[in-house]
């Protein structure tokens, strides 16, 4: 990486085979690069200045094959933008053209990448401890094993295009004198956003956990539903209606209710309606009218549910209310 205080990228442009090999190894890892000799060597390496990441743009001109040992302390992301590419790691092998896919190399296995003449790509090198900690924060778990990324990932999808745009933006800003690299806090935010995009775009064993909504947001939505039910228990409400209202799946709503209040949304709504029915019955209202008004159309089932909640039958509550002496106002 460039030294502190350097403005703009470090740019290397050479036709010297040894310099190309040395700079590739110094910047990324101790790779062995073999050139095909199909075209003249025209090595370009532009390294942007980013506080926590190594971000670069590189092309060899000639067709090349790079063999790398396990990187151990970092994840390496390649975004080929032109040419034909074949990537290999952990027994997986993928061939594609630039702009169709990205490559995610894991830390603990050797790698191989073949590039056609005229190809070039963005390189993103992320310290393992940094990305592991960021992933742990997102899923709410302590860092554990390596993130097992798929070897390649789609960059033509909306998520893939967004990730590519963020990499291009950060690279451009870190190359520009006076850009975000000179504002550490702003650059830190973009780097964090980039890591989040990477984790949610590239399939891994964390994908399902990352797709779940954070617990505090899900609980806020459940509380919103509870408030609605408490305020409008007389409305015709289904679990599906409540789920749509807070943008949750019915299954997620059910799970959230059981986690927060220990019962299903239906059971919670029934309890609120029973409470309202109880208030009317202790005022002497008719059992049938009250049951119907609160959606209990099966009177015997209403009686069972009411007794389970209040320890008495609805008719007993109503009779007790009617037997109370009427208090007259003072003369």
C-alpha positions in Angstrom: 0.0 0.0 0.0 1.2 3.6 -0.5 2.7 5.3 2.3 0.7 7.6 4.6 0.3 11.1 3.1 0.5 9.9 -0.5 -2.2 11.4 -2.7 -3.6 9.3 -5.4 -2.7 5.8 -6.5 0.6 4.1 -7.0 0.9 3.4 -10.7 3.2 0.8 -12.2 3.5 0.4 -16.0 6.2 -1.9 -17.3 7.1 -4.4 -20.0 9.7 -5.9 -17.7 8.7 -9.5 -16.9 10.5 -9.6 -13.5 9.0 -6.3 -12.3 5.5 -7.5 -13.3 6.0 -10.7 -11.3 7.5 -8.9 -8.3 4.9 -6.2 -8.0 2.0 -8.7 -8.4 3.5 -10.7 -5.5 4.3 -7.7 -3.3 0.8 -6.2 -3.7 -1.3 -9.4 -3.4 0.5 -12.6 -2.4 3.6 -14.6 -3.4 2.1 -15.7 -6.7 3.9 -17.3 -9.6 2.9 -15.8 -12.9 3.5 -17.5 -16.3 3.0 -15.5 -19.5 1.9 -17.1 -22.8 3.9 -14.9 -25.1 0.8 -14.4 -27.3 1.1 -10.6 -27.0 3.6 -8.1 -25.8 3.8 -7.7 -22.0 2.1 -4.5 -21.1 1.7 -4.7 -17.3 -0.4 -2.0 -15.6 -1.0 -2.0 -11.8 -2.7 1.0 -10.2 -3.0 0.7 -6.4 -5.6 3.0 -4.7 -5.0 4.3 -1.2 -7.8 3.0 1.1 -7.3 2.9 4.9 -8.2 -0.7 5.6 -8.4 -2.4 2.2 -6.1 -3.0 -0.8 -7.9 -1.9 -3.9 -6.2 -2.1 -7.3 -6.8 -2.3 -11.0 -4.5 -4.6 -13.0 -3.9 -6.0 -16.4 -1.0 -7.9 -18.0 -1.5 -7.2 -21.7 -0.3 -10.8 -22.5 -2.3 -13.9 -21.6 -1.2 -15.0 -18.2 -1.7 -17.8 -15.6 -1.2 -17.0 -11.9 -0.6 -19.7 -9.3 -1.0 -18.6 -5.7 -0.4 -20.3 -2.3 -3.0 -20.1 0.5 -3.2 -16.4 1.4 -4.0 -17.3 5.1 -4.6 -13.7 6.4 -6.9 -12.3 3.7 -9.8 -12.8 1.3 -9.2 -11.8 -2.3 -11.9 -10.6 -4.6 -11.3 -10.3 -8.4 -13.7 -8.4 -10.6 -12.7 -9.2 -14.2 -13.9 -6.4 -16.5 -12.6 -7.6 -19.9 -11.2 -10.8 -21.4 -11.7 -14.5 -20.7 -11.1 -15.8 -17.2 -10.7 -19.3 -15.6 -10.5 -19.5 -11.9 -9.7 -22.6 -9.7 -9.7 -23.2 -6.0 -10.8 -26.1 -3.6 -11.6 -28.4 -6.6 -13.9 -25.9 -8.2 -13.2 -24.5 -11.7 -15.2 -21.7 -13.4 -14.7 -20.1 -16.9 -16.4 -16.9 -17.9 -15.9 -13.6 -19.6 -15.2 -10.2 -18.0 -18.3 -8.4 -16.7 -20.2 -11.7 -16.2 -18.9 -12.8 -12.8 -16.6 -12.1 -9.9 -14.2 -14.4 -8.1 -14.0 -14.9 -4.3 -10.8 -16.6 -3.2 -10.7 -18.1 0.3 -7.7 -17.8 2.6 -6.7 -21.4 3.2 -6.4 -23.0 -0.2 -4.1 -22.6 -3.2 -5.6 -20.8 -6.2 -5.1 -20.5 -10.0 -6.4 -18.0 -12.4 -5.9 -17.8 -16.1 -6.4 -14.5 -18.0 -6.7 -14.0 -21.8 -4.6 -11.3 -23.5 -6.1 -7.8 -23.1 -8.0 -8.7 -19.9 -8.0 -6.5 -16.9 -9.7 -6.6 -13.5 -10.3 -4.9 -10.2 -8.6 -6.6 -7.2 -9.9 -6.3 -3.7 -7.8 -7.6 -0.8 -9.5 -7.7 2.6 -7.8 -8.6 5.8 -9.4 -11.8 7.2 -9.8 -10.5 10.7 -11.6 -7.4 9.3 -14.1 -9.2 7.2 -14.7 -11.9 9.7 -15.5 -9.4 12.4 -17.8 -7.4 10.1 -19.7 -10.6 9.2 -20.0 -11.6 12.8 -21.5 -8.2 13.6 -24.1 -8.5 10.8 -25.2 -12.0 11.8 -25.0 -11.3 15.6 -22.6 -14.1 16.3 -18.9 -14.2 17.3 -16.4 -14.8 14.5 -15.8 -18.5 14.0 -14.5 -20.3 10.9 -13.5 -18.9 7.5 -16.3 -17.5 5.4 -16.8 -20.2 2.8 -17.6 -18.1 -0.3 -18.6 -19.7 -3.6 -15.7 -19.5 -6.0 -17.6 -17.2 -8.4 -20.6 -14.9 -8.1 -23.0 -13.2 -10.6 -22.2 -9.5 -11.2 -25.1 -9.0 -13.7 -27.8 -9.2 -11.0 -28.9 -6.0 -9.3 -26.9 -6.9 -6.2 -23.8 -7.7 -8.3 -24.1 -4.4 -10.3 -24.4 -2.5 -7.0 -21.3 -4.2 -5.6 -19.4 -3.4 -8.8 -20.5 0.2 -8.7 -19.3 0.6 -5.0 -15.9 -0.9 -5.9 -15.6 1.5 -8.8 -16.7 4.4 -6.7 -14.3 3.7 -3.9 -11.4 3.0 -6.3 -12.1 6.3 -8.0 -12.4 8.3 -4.8 -9.2 6.8 -3.4 -7.4 7.7 -6.6 -8.7 11.2 -6.7 -6.6 13.9 -4.9 -8.8 15.3 -2.1 -11.2 12.3 -2.4 -12.7 10.2 0.3 -9.4 8.7 1.3 -8.5 12.0 2.9 -11.7 11.8 5.1 -11.1 8.7 7.2 -14.5 8.5 8.7 -16.3 8.8 5.4 -13.9 6.3 3.8 -14.5 3.9 6.8 -18.3 4.1 6.1 -17.9 3.2 2.4 -15.5 0.4 3.2 -18.1 -1.0 5.7 -20.9 -0.7 3.1 -18.7 -2.5 0.6 -18.0 -5.4 3.0 -21.8 -5.6 3.7 -22.5 -5.7 0.0 -19.9 -8.4 -0.6 -21.2 -10.6 2.2 -24.8 -10.3 0.9 -23.9 -10.7 -2.8 -21.5 -13.6 -2.7 -23.1 -16.9 -1.6 -21.6 -18.5 1.5 -22.6 -20.5 4.6 -23.7 -17.1 6.1 -26.1 -16.2 3.4 -29.3 -17.4 5.1 -28.3 -15.7 8.4 -27.5 -12.5 6.5 -30.9 -12.5 4.8 -32.7 -12.6 8.1 -33.9 -9.3 9.4 -31.9 -8.1 12.5 -33.6 -9.1 15.7 -34.1 -5.6 17.0 -35.9 -4.6 13.8 -38.1 -7.7 13.8 -39.1 -7.0 17.4 -40.0 -3.5 16.6 -42.3 -4.7 13.9 -43.9 -7.2 16.3 -44.5 -4.4 18.8 -46.1 -2.4 16.0 -48.5 -5.3 15.3 -49.3 -5.6 19.1 -50.1 -1.9 19.3 -52.4 -2.2 16.3 -54.2 -5.2 17.7 -54.6 -3.5 21.1 -56.1 -0.4 19.4 -58.3 -2.1 16.8 -59.3 -5.6 18.1 -62.8 -5.1 16.6 -61.4 -5.1 13.0 -61.4 -8.3 10.8 -57.7 -9.2 11.1 -55.9 -12.3 9.8 -52.3 -13.3 10.4 -51.7 -12.7 6.7 -53.0 -9.1 7.0 -50.8 -8.4 10.0 -47.8 -9.8 8.2 -48.3 -7.7 5.1 -48.8 -4.6 7.3 -45.2 -4.8 8.7 -43.6 -6.5 5.7 -42.9 -9.8 7.3 -43.7 -13.3 6.1 -46.6 -15.0 8.1 -44.0 -17.5 9.4 -41.7 -14.8 10.6 -44.6 -13.0 12.3 -45.6 -16.2 14.1 -42.0 -16.8 15.2 -41.7 -13.2 16.3 -44.9 -13.3 18.4 -43.8 -16.5 20.1 -40.5 -15.0 20.9 -41.8 -11.8 22.3 -45.2 -12.6 23.9 -45.1 -16.4 24.1 -48.1 -17.1 21.8 -49.3 -16.8 18.2 -50.8 -13.6 16.8 -54.2 -15.4 16.7 -54.0 -16.3 20.3 -53.0 -12.8 21.3 -55.9 -11.2 19.3 -58.3 -13.7 20.9 -57.0 -12.7 24.4 -57.5 -9.0 23.6 -61.1 -9.6 22.4 -61.9 -11.8 25.5 -60.7 -8.9 27.7 -63.0 -6.5 25.8 -65.9 -9.0 26.1 -65.2 -9.3 29.9 -65.4 -5.5 30.3 -68.8 -5.4 28.7 -70.1 -8.5 30.6 -69.2 -7.0 34.0 -71.4 -4.0 32.9 -74.3 -6.4 32.5 -74.4 -6.8 28.7 -76.0 -9.8 27.0 -73.7 -12.8 26.6 -74.9 -13.5 23.0 -74.5 -9.9 21.9 -71.1 -9.5 23.4 -69.8 -12.8 22.0 -71.1 -11.9 18.5 -69.7 -8.3 18.7 -66.2 -9.7 19.4 -66.2 -12.4 16.8 -67.1 -15.4 19.0 -69.9 -17.0 17.0 -69.6 -20.5 18.6 -71.1 -19.8 22.1 -69.9 -23.0 23.7 -66.3 -22.4 22.5 -66.6 -18.8 23.7 -67.6 -20.1 27.1 -64.7 -22.5 27.3 -62.1 -19.8 26.2 -63.7 -17.2 28.6 -63.6 -19.6 31.6 -60.0 -20.6 30.8 -59.0 -16.9 30.9 -61.2 -15.6 33.8 -62.1 -18.7 35.8 -65.9 -18.2 35.3 -68.4 -18.6 32.6 -69.6 -15.5 30.7 -73.1 -16.1 31.9 -71.8 -16.1 35.5 -70.1 -12.8 35.0 -73.2 -11.3 33.4 -75.5 -12.6 36.2 -73.1 -11.3 38.9 -73.1 -7.9 37.3 -76.9 -7.8 37.1 -77.3 -8.8 40.7 -75.2 -5.9 42.0 -77.3 -3.2 43.7 -77.7 0.0 41.6 -76.1 2.9 43.3 -78.3 5.9 43.2 -77.0 9.4 43.2 -77.4 11.5 46.4 -80.5 13.7 46.6 
